[in-house]
Amino acid sequence: MTATYALWSTLVRAVASRARLLGFAAVAVLVVVVAARSGNDLLLARDAVQFVDLVGVSFAAPVAALVFGVGVLGDLVDDGTLVYLWLRPVARWRLALSAAVASWTLAIPMAMIPVLAGCAVLGAADRLTAAAVLATFGAVSAYSSLFVWLGLVSRRALVWGIGYLLIVEQFAARGGSGLGALSVRSHALSILAGRTGVDLPTAWFSPLASGIVLAVVTLAGVVATTVTLRKRDLA
Amino acid sequence: MNGALRAVPDAPMVALDGVTKRYRGIVAVSEVTCRFEAGVTAVLGPNGAGKSTVLRLACGLTRPSDGVVRIHGHDPREHPEVSRFVGVVPQHHRLLPRTTALRFVELAGVLAGVDDPLIAARASLEAVELDPSDRRVTEQYSNGMRQRVKIAQALVTGPSILVIDEPLNGLDPRQRERMIDTFVELGRQGRCVVISSHVLDEVERFGSRVVVMNQGRLVAEGGVAAIRELMDDRPHHIRVGTDEPTHLAAAMLEGGWVTEARIVHGGVEVACSDVAGFARSLAPLAVKLGAELTEVRPLDDDLESVFRYLTQDGRPAGHGERT
């Protein structure tokens, strides 16, 4: 067992509480039910894409990233058990990266399952399904990295995260290409729109540019977590 | 990263030099200078004295606001690799969730680069009398069992420095005996064992050097006996058993060997500043008075009394012998 694998598996186990997993299972079931009931009404491709936007990019992705992201290190900070990982001769970047990957490990499937289930129920085209997977993956990756860092720096990370999603992300995404550049959601929707050819109101950028931005945000989150792990005191 | 860092020759195992720690302007520890070397050292003090902060500083968990902390000559905040020298047992009983004891201890070995972490983890758990094959997650353990798991994870890496906050919390009497023996033996092996405790009779049984903290300051350090010697400006209380308590008390007061005397059943309790002088004068005085001495017993030479004296008014009493 390598140190990185040990860290990753420990963090996954730590954050995968029964309540969280059951919560997301309930969300998946709810989405499938809504999709099944809406299926006959979504005759246009645009409607199906908007359904993916609503369910995946704007809801499941940020919520899954928030729940697992802030918990992966934040829970350990709160209960004082981070010391068992921190006070080891392990590079801080390795711990930060392991935390981000642990968050992705849970958040990506938790966000993908309702999206894919919804696409299946709606009978969405392969092109839409592939675009939904890409957009959701990009959004979860970026959000997770940011929320892992947020969980490390704030004891009220969940509240701050919800505030960020409801206020900053919504406001920035609707703020045109200037403010929209600051919105993870806007970039994820740009990928979805670009790959499906459906024009979405907050998709301001090319899929390639948005993909690069989401990758940079993801990396920035890991770097910020590394720096914080180096500098912070542990109780 | 593992194994790249070596201890600086002749450097103290743990050194705090002029260390101050402030939390949002509140001083938790002020200008503490001390060394922790091989053997058991107990950090004592009342709640809020700064004991836990000193322990956290000593292992690099927290960064000093001022001053310098070194572990084997290295700054633990600049060199996380130095933590391979350190095993920490936190005060709280929480462990990583949804994990068996074996996996938890093995994880510590893996992260520290122990050669065969699984074998080391089994041995470490057996050393604290836990079953390595127990498949229960540690949430199902009692506090005493969790305490032993914490100790096992600290020992599994074979650290030269052990930092243990309230080490005997939650253990039953037999386990306490075993743990005390374990820590004393680790100290004898040349490891630096730093413990904090408010249970003073436990500390006496460690036979340890003592660092006394009060209101964020180091107020005394040394052996228990050495610290007691610092009390020269305070009266020592001694019970003298005799058949002539009234005459003996009067003579001792008149001779200036004691500052207070109180007649009690079967003798007299006295307070004196110069214990050696009192001891030299007592027997001749008893002979002179024709008094029979049945008992001479210090009433306040236990650590509890020393600790109370040192911390009751918060002023530094001075440093004992530097060991």
HADDOCK unambig.tbl for C-alpha pairs under 7 A between the chains (distance, minus, plus):
assign (segid A and resid 2 and name CA) (segid B and resid 110 and name CA) 6.88 0.50 0.50
assign (segid A and resid 3 and name CA) (segid B and resid 110 and name CA) 5.82 0.50 0.50
assign (segid A and resid 3 and name CA) (segid B and resid 111 and name CA) 5.18 0.50 0.50
assign (segid A and resid 6 and name CA) (segid B and resid 107 and name CA) 6.49 0.50 0.50
assign (segid A and resid 13 and name CA) (segid B and resid 98 and name CA) 6.42 0.50 0.50
assign (segid A and resid 14 and name CA) (segid B and resid 96 and name CA) 6.73 0.50 0.50
assign (segid A and resid 14 and name CA) (segid B and resid 97 and name CA) 5.25 0.50 0.50
assign (segid A and resid 14 and name CA) (segid B and resid 98 and name CA) 6.44 0.50 0.50
assign (segid A and resid 81 and name CA) (segid B and resid 94 and name CA) 6.58 0.50 0.50
assign (segid A and resid 81 and name CA) (segid B and resid 95 and name CA) 6.04 0.50 0.50
assign (segid A and resid 81 and name CA) (segid B and resid 96 and name CA) 6.06 0.50 0.50
assign (segid A and resid 87 and name CA) (segid B and resid 83 and name CA) 5.84 0.50 0.50
assign (segid A and resid 88 and name CA) (segid B and resid 83 and name CA) 5.40 0.50 0.50
assign (segid A and resid 88 and name CA) (segid B and resid 84 and name CA) 6.23 0.50 0.50
assign (segid A and resid 88 and name CA) (segid B and resid 111 and name CA) 6.11 0.50 0.50
assign (segid A and resid 88 and name CA) (segid B and resid 112 and name CA) 5.87 0.50 0.50
assign (segid A and resid 89 and name CA) (segid B and resid 1 and name CA) 6.94 0.50 0.50
assign (segid A and resid 89 and name CA) (segid B and resid 2 and name CA) 6.15 0.50 0.50
assign (segid A and resid 89 and name CA) (segid B and resid 80 and name CA) 5.58 0.50 0.50
assign (segid A and resid 89 and name CA) (segid B and resid 81 and name CA) 4.22 0.50 0.50
assign (segid A and resid 89 and name CA) (segid B and resid 82 and name CA) 6.77 0.50 0.50
assign (segid A and resid 89 and name CA) (segid B and resid 83 and name CA) 5.49 0.50 0.50
assign (segid A and resid 89 and name CA) (segid B and resid 84 and name CA) 5.52 0.50 0.50
assign (segid A and resid 89 and name CA) (segid B and resid 111 and name CA) 6.74 0.50 0.50
assign (segid A and resid 89 and name CA) (segid B and resid 112 and name CA) 5.76 0.50 0.50
assign (segid A and resid 90 and name CA) (segid B and resid 1 and name CA) 6.93 0.50 0.50
assign (segid A and resid 90 and name CA) (segid B and resid 81 and name CA) 6.92 0.50 0.50
assign (segid A and resid 90 and name CA) (segid B and resid 111 and name CA) 6.51 0.50 0.50
assign (segid A and resid 233 and name CA) (segid B and resid 61 and name CA) 5.89 0.50 0.50
assign (segid A and resid 233 and name CA) (segid B and resid 62 and name CA) 4.45 0.50 0.50
assign (segid A and resid 233 and name CA) (segid B and resid 63 and name CA) 6.47 0.50 0.50
assign (segid A and resid 234 and name CA) (segid B and resid 61 and name CA) 5.33 0.50 0.50
assign (segid A and resid 234 and name CA) (segid B and resid 62 and name CA) 5.98 0.50 0.50
